[in-house]
Amino acid sequence: MARTGIRGVAELAGVAIGTVSNYLNHPDRVSADKAQRIQAAIDEIGFVPSNAGRQLRLGVSSVIGYISPNVSNPYVSEIAESVERRATERGVTVFLANSHRSREREDDYLAVFEQHQVLGLLVSSDGPIEDRLASVRRRGTPSVLVGQRAMSSGQPSVSIDDVSGGRQAGRHLLEIGCRRLAVVGGPLSLAQIADRFAGLSEVVRESGGATLEFIDETDRSVRGGLAVGAALMARPPELRPDGIFAVNDLLALGILRVLVGAGVGVPHDVAIIGYDDTAFAEGSVIPLTSVRGRHDSYGTAVVDMLFDVVEGRTIDEPHRVFAPDLVVRASTDGFGRR
């Protein structure tokens, strides 16, 4: 079935084609009577305005492309929701693409968004991507790197101070009395993971008297946490860590489930900390202590920075870094006490 065009709307409403065009793009130029007739015609024949055509006429897109590595992670979903809310306030639409941590899919989405001449890109990646964003930028599509601090001065970014997050987690575990610490996550080639591990490692080195191991688990999901938990339960109790810092809440919740199911006391025998402070952390059967990385203004900062770039404004803070906070809950509060 052929799509009804603007000519059909004009004929049904009894107005000129130019009047319909004004109604769609400059409604203030159309009288109330004609506007009512045009809208009635649009409703009757099911006309859908072409945004692509409008973009060609005005030279401005109303779409932002947002590429994320894993939208199933509730932390990512929370950020996407805040980004969408701010974008709506600024009159644009967000198209969310899930790369599934695949470089090939990232490249495909970058190409698709560039071909559709989006207003700009918000990109979160599990790997190096600045060189590719630079190529896209040279061809005219600006971007903001989300979740990791950009290395290039020409690439704006909004991120979290993950080194500080790791320090806070490690300091808390040591202060409550944990001495066999473990960081769970991976890979260390991912800057965010490396920074969280570095922060905790620094605290352990400074304290003395504590040990630290890194458990490499690249499946940063509940399933990955279940696997780590099972591996820990296969060890003798004296060889298990008594303080666990998982690099996200999903991993921590999977570990927590296995340990509690096996009769290990959490937090009495093992204290567990997650990262991201998602709703799942607070709502767990044993509420999870977690490092809160995002803030209410995070999504606003991401979108506003992109608009600053698009509109040619000087950005005072091109690499904005948010400070994380440790939220203490029952998974660590009470370690060593019966």
N, C-alpha and C positions, 0 to 999 in steps of 0.2 A: 504493500500500500504506500503510495507516494505521500511524502510529508507535505502538509498544507503550508503554503508560503504566505509572505506578507501581502502579496497581491490579493489573495482570497480574503484576508482579513479586511483590507481596504474596501473591496467590493461589497462585502456583507455589511460593513459599518457605514457605507455611503460616504467615504472620505477619500482623500488622495493618499497615495502610497507614502508620500513624504510626511503626511500627518501621522500615520501609523509609526513611521520611523522616529518622529519626534516624541511620540507617546512612550516608546520603548527606551529612548536614550535621553530625552530632554522633556520629561512630562510637564514641566512648568510652562512650556510653550503651547500646550494644548488646552483648549477650553474644557470646562467641566462636562458639558453636554457631549462633546466629541469623545472625551476620555471614557465616558460611561458607555457610549456606543462601541468604541473600539474594544474595551474590556469584555463587553457582552459577546462581541464577535469572536474574540480569542477563546472565550469559554465554550462557545457553541461549536466551533470547528476544531478545537483542540490544538491550536497553534502553539508551537514551542519555539521561542526566540533562539536564534543561533548566537551563542556566546563567542564562537570562533569568528563569526562575521563582525560582531561588535568589537572584538579585539583588534581585528584588522583595520577597522575604521578609526578607532580611538588610539591605537598603538599601546594599549595598556591591558595587561591580563588581570583577572580577578582571582587567580588560583596560585596557591603556594604548594609546592611539592615537598612532602616530608618522607624521607627514607629512614626506616628503622630496622635494626637487625632482628628484633624479636618482639612483635606486638603482643604475644601471649603472656609476656612477663607483666604482672600488674603494675610494676613501677613504670614501665614504658607506657602502659595504657594511661596512667595518671598524668604523665607528662604530655602525652598526645591530647588528652582531654583539655588540659590547661592551655595548650597551644591553640587548639581549635576555638576555645572560648575567647581568647584574645584576638585571634584572627577574625572571628565573627564581629567583634566590637570594632575592628578596623575595616570591615566591609569586604573581606576576602574569604575564600573557601580553601580548606586544606584537603588535599588528596594524600592519603596515607598509603605508603608502599612498604611491604614487609620483605626484606632481603633474605631472611632466614640465614644470616651470617655468611652469605655466599657472595664472593667478589663478582662473579659473573652476573648474578641478579642485580647487584648494585649498579654495575655498568649498564645493564639493560634499562633500569629505571632512570638513571642519569640521562641516557639517550632519549628515552620517551618524554621525560619532562622538558628536556631541552628542545626537542622537536615541537612540542606543544607550546613553547614560548611562555612558560610559567613566569609569574612575577619574580620568583626567587626560590631557592631551595633551603630546606633545613635537613641536615644530614647527620645521622648517628651511625657510627660504623664500628665493627669489631677489629678493624685493621687499618693500616695506613691508607689514607684516601686524599690527603691534601694535594698531591700532584694532579690527581684527576679533577678535583674541584678547581684547581688553578686553570686547567685547560678549558673547563666549562666557563669559568669566569672571564677568560680572555675572549671567549666568543659571545659574551654579553649577558650571561645568567649569573647573578650574584648568589652567594650562599652563606649560611652560618653553620659552623660545625657544632654539634650538640653532644655534650657528655664527655668530651675530651678537649683539653687545652691545645689549641693550634700551635704549631711550631713556627709557622710563617707569620710575619707581621702583616701580610696582606690578606690573611684568612681570619675573619672574625670568628669568635667561638664563645660558647657559654658552657661552663663545666663546674664540677665539684672538686674541692680540695681533698682528694682521696688520700693523700699522705696524712693529712690531719685526721681523717676518719680512721685510718689504721692505727695512728697513735692513740686516739681516744679509746678504741676497742682494747688495744694492748694494755694501756694504763689501767683500765677498769678491771681486766682479768687479773692483773698482778696485784692490784689493791685489795681485791676480795680474797686473795690467797692462792690463786692458781699458779702452778709452777711447771707443768708440762703443757705447753701451748702448741696449738696447731692452727695453721691457716689453710682453709679448704677452698679451692677454686682453680681457675686456670683459663687460658695459658698465661704464663708470665710475659709473653710477648705482647699482650694487650696492656696498654699503658695504665688503664684504670686498675687492673688487677695488680700489676707490678707496683703501683704507687701505694695501694692498700697494704700489700705485703711489706713494702719498704718502711712504711710508717710504724707498723707493729714491730718489725725487726729492730728498728732503732730503739724503741722503748725497752725491748728485751735485752739488747746489748748494754744499755745504760744501767739497767737494774742489777744484772748479775744474779746468779742463783736460779735462773729459769732456763728451760730448754725450749727450742722452737723447731717444728718441722713444717714442711710445706706438702700438702696432699694435693697433687695435681688432678683436678677433676674438671674437664672442659665442658661437660654437660651440666651447665649451671641451672638445673631445674630440680624439682622435687625428686624426679627419678634419679638424677645424679646424686642427690643427698641420700636417697635410700641405699644406693650402691656403696657410698662412703660409710654410712652407718653400719651396713652389714660387714664391711671389711674391718671396721673398728671392733665390732663385737667378736670377730674371729681372733682377736689378740687377747693375750692374758690381761687381766684388769690393770696390772702394774705398768703395762706398756701402752695403755690407752692415754690420750691426752685428757687432762682434767679441765682445760679451758680451750674452747673451740671458737674460732672466728671464721665464719663462712662469708664469702665475698658478696653474697646476696641472700635475701630472705628465703628464697625457694630452696636453695641448698641447705640452709640452716633448718628449715622446717622438715625436710626429708630426713636429716640426721636425727633431729629431735624425735620424730615418730619412731624410728628404729630403736633408739636407745630406751625410750620410755616403754615401748612394747616388750623389750627384753628385760625390763625390771631395773634398769639403771636409774638412779635418782637424779633428776634434773630439777633444780640446780645443785642438790646436796652433794652429788658425786662428780658431776660434770656440768660446767657452766657453758652456755652457748650464746653467741652473739651473731646476728645477721647484719645485713646492710641494705638500705633503701627505705626501711620503715614503711612497708606497705600495709594495707588494711589487714592482710592475712597475718602479719606479725602480731598485731594487737589482738586479733580475734582468735589466735591459736588457743588450744586447750590449756597449754602453759604459755601465757603471753611472752613473746620473744623480745628480748633486749635487742635493739637494732640501732645502727647509725642512720640518722635521718639526713639524706643527702639533698633532697629537693625541698624547695620552699614555695609558698603560695605565689610568689612573684617570678618563679623560674620560667614558666611558659610565657608570661608577659615579657620578660627580658629577652627571650629568644626571638619572639615575633617583632618586638620593637627594634631590636638590633638589625634585623633583616630590612625593616622599613627605612632605618637610617641609611643603610647601604644603598638601597634602591633609590632613595630620594637625594643621595649625594651629600648627606650631612657628615660632618666630622665626628667620629666616635671617640669620645674621651677615654673609654675603657674597652678597647677592641677584644680583649681576652678577659671576659668577666668570669670570676671564680667565686662560687658560693661556698660559704663555710658550713660544714656539717655539724650536727649535734648528736650526742649519744643519748638515746632514750632508754632508761633502765627499767626493765620489767622482771617478771618472775623467773625467766630462764637463767638469770644470774644472781638475782637478789636472794641470798640465803645459802650461797655456796659454803660447804663445809659444816653447816649446822644441821642438826637433827631435831 
